Amino acid sequence: METYSFLRHMADSWFLLAMTLGFLGLCLWAFRPSARNNHDEAANLIFRNDNRPAADLDASNRKEA
């Protein structure tokens, strides 16, 4: 069997199966129930240091005038 034919056969069958199983494994790992806390923490990370609303620049300029 030629090298090309062998590699083509492997890519058509076994590599496709391996990639499908890898994709399903990664999806199951990412959406596992124990990862919910990590996902919630990552989603709220940008709000960690918010103690008060940002100052309104137009309101501060009006007070000076």
N, C-alpha and C positions, 0 to 999 in steps of 0.2 A: 504494500500500500504506500502510495506517495505521501510525503509529509504534508502537502497541502490538503489532500483528501482526508487524512487523519485529523488534522487540525480543524477542518471544516466540519467534520462529523462531531468532534468534541464541542465545538462552538454551538452547533445546532441542537445538541441534546443535553449533555451534562453541564455545560457552562450556563445554559439557559435555566436549567433546574437549580443550579447553585445560586445564580443571581436572584431567582424568584424566592428561594428559601431565605437568602440574606435580606432581601427587601422586607419580607414578612416578619422576619426576626427583629429587624430594626423598628418596624412599625409597632410590634408588640412591646418592645422594650421602651419606646418613647411614650406609649399610651398606657403603661402599666399603672394600676391604681396607686402604688406607693410613690409615684413621681409627681402626684398632684401638688404637694407642698412646694417642691422645687419649681414647678411651672408657675404657681401663684406668686412665689417670691420673685421670680424673674419678671413677671408681668408688672409687678408693683415696685420694681427697683427704682424707677425714675421718680417716684413720689416719696422716697425714703426721707429726705431732708426737708420736706415741705412743712413748715410750721405756720406760715401765714401767706396770704395772697401776695402776688407781686405788686409793687407800687405802680399806680397809674401815672404815667408821665404827664398826661394832659392836666390832670387834677393838681399835680404839684406845680406846674407852670402857671396855672390860674391863681393859685394862692399868692405867688410872688408879685403878680401884676396889680 
